[in-house]
Each structure stands twice: as structure tokens, then as C-alpha cells.
Amino acid sequence: MQIIFGIFLPFFGTLLGAAFIYFLKREIRGGYKQCLLGFASGVMVAASVWSLLLPSIELEQRRGAFSFVPAAVGFFLGFLFLIGTDQLVCWMKNRGAELTEDENHWKKNSLLVLAVTIHNIPEGLSVGAAFAGVLSGQPGFTIVSACLLAFGIAVQNLPEGFIVALPFRDRGYSRSRSFVYGMLSGAVEPVASVGMILLTAWLRPLLPYLLAFSAGAMVCVVVEELLPDAVEKGKYHTGTMGFCAGFLLMMILDVALG
């Protein structure tokens, strides 16, 4: 029962974070919107560094001076994947014609959901690896340490669930529908955890690449879709300050709960 609870704990964090969307008004305008977009960007960049890239490098310390290779390869492939997906979405929607405003917002939201969902897969694998160690009786793995890891990821998922639901609410979606989109981005985590427990021998060597791949995908979305809107015609640097706040919050959560 403890293992089942631990596997689902990160998903509950995403669910709770998405629920904060019920406290927002229907439309988000002006500096408030730019601040929230900047905040979301800061959260995603910090998560990419402390939750994904640094762990990817640490897992490959045995390579010595070349421990950066899996992180660099995975990050680059993640960037290429999101850019390719962006081009594919544009082609599928209008067959090469220019996207309308609504279609462009739909594309941005879809890429954001995709990037955060991809980011959640290696986090789920990490939790699964911890519980796989507990089940196999490996030295250094305890049910307490595995549950603490799951709890730390759950806390980090709070702002992530919110930033996925946010753009849907901004486009006029109902609170419930926005909440569902935010919640679904984390549904992949327990699936990935169970997969890791069942297929540890095959998936563990790929984890450094998957972590960095997710980081590349998230940073690509931030640079292409979120930051331009966060700083567009900004007053008083609200988007920039939002980025700073989001980055600091996620950095503190990652380091304190890491």
C-alpha cells in the first residue's frame, strides 16, 4: 500500500496545483498575465536545470570529463523534437497557410502540455527506480527514502500543474476543463513509475538521456512560446520579475527537497 501511495503521490501534486486555477478570474489581462507567463517560464527553466539536466549529468559521473555527453545529446534532441512538432502542428492545421489567432493559441497550449508531460515521464521513472530498489532489497534503498523522493517531486509538481492549466483558462475555457488539462499532464507519472518497476534493467540506462530530452523540450517551449508573450509591450518589467520569482521558487523547491 505504501508503494502504491508513493507512486501516485507526484500525480496528486500536479492535481492539486491544477486546482489553483479555480481561484483565477475568467480572463487574465495586462501586466498580471505577463507576470504569470514570466512565472511559468521561470518555473520551467529552473525545473529543466535542477530537476533534469543536473541529475542527468550526475547519473553519468562514471564517464568523468565526458559526463556531459548524455545531457548534451538528450537536450539537443529534445529541442529538435519540439521544433519538429511545432512545424508538424502548423502543417496539419492549415497545410502551410498562416495560422489564425485561435489556432496559434491552440498550438501554444498543445506544445506546453506536451513539454510538461514529457518532463513528467523521467520524474515518474525516477520514482519507479527508487521503489524498484526497495522491492529488490538493494542496499541504500528504503521505503522512507523512496516516499520522500515521491513527496519532493509532488511538491515540485504544484506550480507545474498550475502553469499547464493557466493558458487554457486565459483563452476562456471553463475552470473545470482547464483543471482537467493541467491534471492530465501529470497522469503519465504513475504509468512511468510502474513501467520502471517492471522494466528496470532496460529503462535505467536511458534515464540520463530522457532527463535531458525533457529539459530540451521544456526550454524550447519557454523560448518560443512563453517568454515572447511575457515581455511583449511590458510595463515595469512585470514579465521579467515573474520569471525571477518562478525561477527562484522552483530552485528553492528542487534544492530543498532534492
C-alpha positions in Angstrom: 0.0 0.0 0.0 2.9 2.4 0.8 4.4 1.8 -2.6 1.1 2.4 -4.4 0.6 5.6 -2.5 4.2 6.7 -3.2 3.8 6.0 -7.0 0.6 8.2 -7.1 1.9 11.0 -4.8 3.6 13.1 -7.6 0.3 12.9 -9.6 -1.6 14.2 -6.6 0.8 17.2 -6.6 0.0 18.0 -10.2 -3.7 17.6 -9.5 -3.5 20.0 -6.5 -1.5 22.5 -8.5 -4.0 22.5 -11.3 -6.8 23.0 -8.8 -5.5 26.6 -8.1 -7.0 27.5 -11.5 -10.4 27.7 -9.7 -9.2 30.8 -7.9 -8.5 32.8 -11.1 -10.9 35.1 -13.0 -12.1 34.1 -16.5 -9.8 36.5 -18.3 -6.2 37.3 -17.5 -5.1 40.6 -18.9 -2.2 43.1 -19.0 0.6 43.1 -16.5 -1.0 40.3 -14.5 -1.0 38.0 -17.5 2.6 38.9 -18.3 3.7 38.2 -14.7 2.1 34.8 -14.7 3.6 33.9 -18.1 7.0 35.0 -16.8 6.4 33.0 -13.6 5.6 29.9 -15.7 8.7 30.4 -17.7 10.9 30.7 -14.6 9.4 27.5 -13.2 10.1 25.6 -16.3 13.7 26.8 -16.8 14.6 26.1 -13.2 13.0 22.6 -13.3 14.9 22.0 -16.5 18.2 22.8 -14.8 17.8 21.3 -11.3 15.3 18.5 -11.9 16.6 17.3 -15.2 20.0 18.5 -16.6 22.0 18.3 -13.3 20.6 14.8 -12.4 21.3 13.7 -15.9 25.0 14.7 -15.5 25.2 13.2 -12.0 23.9 9.8 -13.2 26.8 9.7 -15.6 29.7 10.7 -13.3 31.5 7.4 -14.2 32.2 9.0 -17.6 34.4 11.5 -15.9 35.1 14.6 -18.1 32.6 13.3 -20.6 29.7 13.0 -18.1 28.0 15.9 -20.0 27.6 13.8 -23.2 24.2 12.2 -22.4 22.9 15.6 -21.2 24.0 17.4 -24.3 22.7 14.8 -26.7 19.3 14.5 -24.9 18.9 18.3 -24.6 19.6 18.8 -28.3 17.2 16.0 -29.3 14.5 17.5 -27.0 14.9 20.8 -28.8 14.7 19.2 -32.2 11.6 17.2 -31.2 9.7 20.3 -30.1 10.7 22.3 -33.1 9.7 19.4 -35.4 6.4 19.0 -33.5 5.7 22.8 -33.9 6.2 22.6 -37.6 4.1 19.5 -37.9 1.2 21.1 -36.0 1.3 24.1 -38.2 1.3 22.0 -41.3 -1.6 19.7 -40.1 -3.8 22.7 -39.1 -3.5 24.8 -42.2 -1.4 22.9 -44.7 1.2 25.6 -44.9 -1.2 28.6 -44.6 -0.7 31.2 -41.9 -2.4 30.2 -38.6 -5.3 32.2 -37.2 -5.0 33.8 -33.8 -7.2 31.0 -32.2 -5.2 28.3 -34.0 -1.9 29.9 -32.9 -3.1 29.8 -29.2 -4.2 26.2 -29.6 -0.7 25.3 -30.9 1.0 27.1 -28.0 -1.2 25.4 -25.4 -0.7 22.0 -27.1 3.1 22.4 -27.1 3.1 23.5 -23.4 1.1 20.4 -22.4 3.3 18.2 -24.4 6.5 19.6 -23.0 5.4 19.3 -19.3 4.0 15.8 -20.0 7.4 14.8 -21.4 9.1 16.4 -18.4 7.0 14.2 -16.1 8.0 10.9 -17.7 11.6 10.8 -16.3 10.3 12.1 -12.9 8.0 9.1 -12.9 10.9 6.8 -13.9 13.0 8.2 -11.0 10.2 7.3 -8.5 9.8 3.9 -10.1 13.6 3.3 -9.8 13.5 4.1 -6.1 10.7 1.7 -5.4 12.2 -0.9 -7.6 15.3 -0.8 -5.4 13.1 -1.2 -2.3 11.3 -4.2 -3.8 14.6 -5.9 -4.9 16.2 -5.3 -1.5 19.2 -3.3 -2.9 21.4 -1.6 -0.2 20.7 2.1 0.3 17.0 1.9 -0.8 14.3 2.2 1.9 10.6 2.8 1.7 11.1 6.0 3.6 13.7 7.4 1.2 11.6 6.4 -1.8 8.5 8.1 -0.3 10.5 11.2 0.4 11.6 11.3 -3.2 8.0 11.0 -4.3 6.9 13.7 -1.9 9.6 16.1 -3.1 8.5 15.6 -6.8 4.9 16.1 -5.7 5.7 19.5 -4.2 7.6 20.5 -7.3 4.6 19.5 -9.4 2.4 22.0 -7.7 3.4 25.0 -9.9 3.7 22.8 -12.9 0.1 21.7 -12.7 -1.0 25.3 -12.4 1.1 26.6 -15.4 -0.4 24.0 -17.7 -4.0 24.9 -16.7 -3.3 28.7 -16.9 -3.2 29.3 -20.7 -6.4 27.3 -21.1 -8.2 29.5 -18.6 -6.8 32.6 -20.2 -8.4 31.5 -23.5 -11.8 31.3 -22.0 -12.0 27.6 -21.1 -14.1 26.7 -18.1 -12.3 26.2 -14.8 -13.1 22.5 -14.8 -11.8 22.0 -18.3 -8.6 23.9 -17.6 -8.2 21.9 -14.4 -8.5 18.6 -16.4 -5.8 19.7 -18.9 -3.5 20.6 -16.0 -4.2 17.3 -14.2 -3.7 15.1 -17.3 -0.2 16.5 -17.8 0.8 14.6 -14.6 -1.2 11.4 -15.3 1.8 9.9 -17.1 3.9 9.8 -13.9 2.4 6.8 -12.2 2.4 5.0 -15.6 6.1 5.7 -16.0 6.8 4.6 -12.4 5.1 1.3 -12.9 6.9 0.8 -16.2 10.2 1.5 -14.5 9.5 -1.1 -11.7 8.6 -3.7 -14.3 11.4 -2.9 -16.8 14.2 -1.5 -14.6 17.0 -3.3 -16.4 16.1 -1.9 -19.8 15.0 1.6 -18.8 17.6 2.6 -16.2 20.5 3.1 -18.8 18.2 5.5 -20.8 17.3 7.7 -17.8 20.1 10.3 -18.3 19.1 10.8 -21.9 15.4 11.0 -21.1 16.0 13.6 -18.3 18.0 15.9 -20.7 15.5 15.3 -23.6 12.7 16.6 -21.3 14.8 19.6 -20.4 15.4 20.5 -24.0 11.7 20.2 -24.8 10.7 22.5 -21.9 13.3 25.2 -22.6 12.3 25.2 -26.3 8.7 25.9 -25.3 9.7 28.7 -22.9 11.9 30.4 -25.6 9.5 30.1 -28.5 6.1 30.3 -26.8 6.1 31.8 -23.3 8.8 34.4 -23.0 7.8 36.4 -26.1 4.3 37.0 -24.7 5.7 37.6 -21.2 7.9 40.5 -22.2 5.8 41.9 -25.2 5.0 45.6 -24.6 5.7 45.0 -20.9 5.5 47.8 -18.3 7.5 47.9 -15.2 9.2 44.6 -16.2 6.4 42.5 -14.8 7.2 39.5 -17.0 10.8 39.7 -16.1 10.0 39.8 -12.4 7.6 37.0 -12.8 10.3 34.9 -14.4 12.6 35.7 -11.5 10.0 34.7 -8.9 9.2 31.4 -10.7 12.9 30.5 -11.2 13.7 31.2 -7.5 10.7 29.3 -6.2 11.5 26.2 -8.3 15.2 26.4 -7.5 14.4 26.5 -3.8 11.9 23.6 -4.0 14.4 21.5 -6.1 17.3 22.1 -3.8 15.4 21.9 -0.5 13.5 18.7 -1.5 16.2 17.2 -3.7 
